[in-house]
């Protein structure tokens, strides 16, 4: 695991945020659900070749937005270039960004349960996470769900890369710390997760 603190300048953060807002106009945020139709504790959207969703059919990648049924927007070039350079830092010089999951945590109790990213066909490529807005309390464990976890504070502009052994570590978001950033006018936290699916 590689945690790059304060990696993005404020201007870089605002540029990525601008692109996220433009994506949201064409691929609006929605609340995913579990198989039992229980709603998640955050909103999400995607951009890229495919987008990750969860619904009554489980976790999956699909080519169209589940509400608008329109194809996802392309990943902005600035994010593509950034993630390729970040992947090279952990030894992957052929990383191809194919999907960018955008999670919006608006409330203090917005959270993401402990899980393992295993929906991707390619489980060797790193997972790259970009934090924007309020601090997120990130939990990272091991390869087994019952392994102990530790907390890491992810601040606006931080980058987190799960690679090599940590690629399959269980992880989640315990919550956010409201008022720790003024990047998002409405408050809250955006997390961008970029993956190579295939």
Secondary structure by P-SEA (a helix, b strand, c coil): cccccccccaaaaaaaaaaaaaaaacccbbbbbcccccccccccccccccccccccccccccccccccccccccccaaaaaaaaaaaaaaccccccccbbbbbbbcccccccccccccccccccbbbbbbbcccccbbbbbccccccbbbbbbbcccbbbbbccccccccccccccccccccccccbbbbbbbbbbcc
